Amino acid sequence: MLNAQQYDVILDAKEDRCPMPLLKLKLALAKMAEGETICVYARDEGSLKDIPHFLALVGLPLLDQGEQGGTFHFVTRKQES
């Protein structure tokens, strides 16, 4: 996982159930500038499928993904739409 200081946006969706982590990611991406990175933290296992699938669908890179202590993280960078 990248150092937290390397992220432009940190989205804590650990208390949210599916599909809220994905919806919050979409909203955050809409507000971000091109080239900014975001790290999403979630505990809902639906995020393991939903977030990587969404990123592939919209052509955004999944820069990092992992799990620690029941919390999943996903990192992407906003690119030109």
Short mmCIF file of the C-alpha atoms (twelve columns), coordinates in Angstrom:
data_MODEL
# 
_entry.id   MODEL 
# 
loop_
_atom_site.group_PDB 
_atom_site.id 
_atom_site.type_symbol 
_atom_site.label_atom_id 
_atom_site.label_alt_id 
_atom_site.label_comp_id 
_atom_site.label_asym_id 
_atom_site.label_seq_id 
_atom_site.Cartn_x 
_atom_site.Cartn_y 
_atom_site.Cartn_z 
_atom_site.pdbx_PDB_model_num 
ATOM 1  C CA . MET A 1  0.000   0.000  0.000   1 
ATOM 2  C CA . LEU A 2  1.219   3.495  -0.782  1 
ATOM 3  C CA . ASN A 3  1.945   5.872  2.077   1 
ATOM 4  C CA . ALA A 4  -1.229  7.739  3.074   1 
ATOM 5  C CA . GLN A 5  0.569   11.037 2.442   1 
ATOM 6  C CA . GLN A 6  0.801   10.099 -1.249  1 
ATOM 7  C CA . TYR A 7  -2.976  10.260 -1.703  1 
ATOM 8  C CA . ASP A 8  -4.819  13.407 -2.674  1 
ATOM 9  C CA . VAL A 9  -8.107  12.015 -1.330  1 
ATOM 10 C CA . ILE A 10 -8.761  9.392  1.343   1 
ATOM 11 C CA . LEU A 11 -12.288 7.985  1.346   1 
ATOM 12 C CA . ASP A 12 -13.244 6.159  4.541   1 
ATOM 13 C CA . ALA A 13 -16.220 3.944  3.693   1 
ATOM 14 C CA . LYS A 14 -15.486 1.307  6.336   1 
ATOM 15 C CA . GLU A 15 -18.877 1.720  8.007   1 
ATOM 16 C CA . ASP A 16 -20.832 1.636  4.743   1 
ATOM 17 C CA . ARG A 17 -22.561 -1.364 3.214   1 
ATOM 18 C CA . CYS A 18 -22.720 -2.156 -0.482  1 
ATOM 19 C CA . PRO A 19 -23.252 -0.228 -2.730  1 
ATOM 20 C CA . MET A 20 -22.309 2.906  -0.749  1 
ATOM 21 C CA . PRO A 21 -18.494 2.563  -1.008  1 
ATOM 22 C CA . LEU A 22 -18.785 2.474  -4.807  1 
ATOM 23 C CA . LEU A 23 -21.276 5.356  -4.906  1 
ATOM 24 C CA . LYS A 24 -19.065 7.466  -2.653  1 
ATOM 25 C CA . LEU A 25 -16.083 6.673  -4.898  1 
ATOM 26 C CA . LYS A 26 -18.022 7.853  -7.959  1 
ATOM 27 C CA . LEU A 27 -18.963 11.114 -6.200  1 
ATOM 28 C CA . ALA A 28 -15.394 11.704 -5.032  1 
ATOM 29 C CA . LEU A 29 -13.978 11.089 -8.517  1 
ATOM 30 C CA . ALA A 30 -16.392 13.661 -9.957  1 
ATOM 31 C CA . LYS A 31 -14.886 16.325 -7.667  1 
ATOM 32 C CA . MET A 32 -11.242 15.385 -8.221  1 
ATOM 33 C CA . ALA A 33 -8.820  16.953 -10.684 1 
ATOM 34 C CA . GLU A 34 -7.096  14.905 -13.359 1 
ATOM 35 C CA . GLY A 35 -3.981  13.194 -11.989 1 
ATOM 36 C CA . GLU A 36 -5.133  13.113 -8.364  1 
ATOM 37 C CA . THR A 37 -5.079  9.813  -6.494  1 
ATOM 38 C CA . ILE A 38 -7.717  8.421  -4.168  1 
ATOM 39 C CA . CYS A 39 -7.577  5.617  -1.636  1 
ATOM 40 C CA . VAL A 40 -10.845 3.988  -0.626  1 
ATOM 41 C CA . TYR A 41 -11.112 2.031  2.621   1 
ATOM 42 C CA . ALA A 42 -14.058 -0.377 2.909   1 
ATOM 43 C CA . ARG A 43 -15.050 -3.416 4.936   1 
ATOM 44 C CA . ASP A 44 -17.986 -4.589 2.821   1 
ATOM 45 C CA . GLU A 45 -16.902 -7.639 0.808   1 
ATOM 46 C CA . GLY A 46 -19.043 -6.514 -2.129  1 
ATOM 47 C CA . SER A 47 -16.414 -3.830 -2.694  1 
ATOM 48 C CA . LEU A 48 -13.887 -6.512 -3.663  1 
ATOM 49 C CA . LYS A 49 -15.855 -7.092 -6.855  1 
ATOM 50 C CA . ASP A 50 -17.636 -3.772 -7.351  1 
ATOM 51 C CA . ILE A 51 -14.759 -1.296 -7.181  1 
ATOM 52 C CA . PRO A 52 -12.267 -3.116 -9.473  1 
ATOM 53 C CA . HIS A 53 -15.092 -3.843 -11.943 1 
ATOM 54 C CA . PHE A 54 -16.185 -0.191 -11.983 1 
ATOM 55 C CA . LEU A 55 -12.616 1.046  -12.467 1 
ATOM 56 C CA . ALA A 56 -12.099 -1.352 -15.400 1 
ATOM 57 C CA . LEU A 57 -15.426 -0.305 -16.889 1 
ATOM 58 C CA . VAL A 58 -14.543 3.405  -16.856 1 
ATOM 59 C CA . GLY A 59 -10.880 2.876  -17.783 1 
ATOM 60 C CA . LEU A 60 -9.261  3.977  -14.527 1 
ATOM 61 C CA . PRO A 61 -6.198  2.122  -13.217 1 
ATOM 62 C CA . LEU A 62 -6.350  0.025  -10.061 1 
ATOM 63 C CA . LEU A 63 -2.963  1.107  -8.693  1 
ATOM 64 C CA . ASP A 64 -3.143  -0.874 -5.476  1 
ATOM 65 C CA . GLN A 65 -5.537  -3.199 -3.703  1 
ATOM 66 C CA . GLY A 66 -5.195  -5.143 -0.497  1 
ATOM 67 C CA . GLU A 67 -6.677  -6.190 2.818   1 
ATOM 68 C CA . GLN A 68 -5.495  -5.731 6.361   1 
ATOM 69 C CA . GLY A 69 -7.456  -6.672 9.454   1 
ATOM 70 C CA . GLY A 70 -10.741 -6.969 7.574   1 
ATOM 71 C CA . THR A 71 -10.384 -3.579 5.871   1 
ATOM 72 C CA . PHE A 72 -9.908  -3.482 2.116   1 
ATOM 73 C CA . HIS A 73 -8.189  -0.655 0.296   1 
ATOM 74 C CA . PHE A 74 -8.304  0.396  -3.351  1 
ATOM 75 C CA . VAL A 75 -6.178  3.091  -4.974  1 
ATOM 76 C CA . THR A 76 -6.816  4.753  -8.319  1 
ATOM 77 C CA . ARG A 77 -5.848  7.892  -10.184 1 
ATOM 78 C CA . LYS A 78 -8.310  10.105 -12.008 1 
ATOM 79 C CA . GLN A 79 -7.498  10.381 -15.666 1 
ATOM 80 C CA . GLU A 80 -8.852  12.420 -18.514 1 
ATOM 81 C CA . SER A 81 -12.435 11.395 -19.257 1 
# 
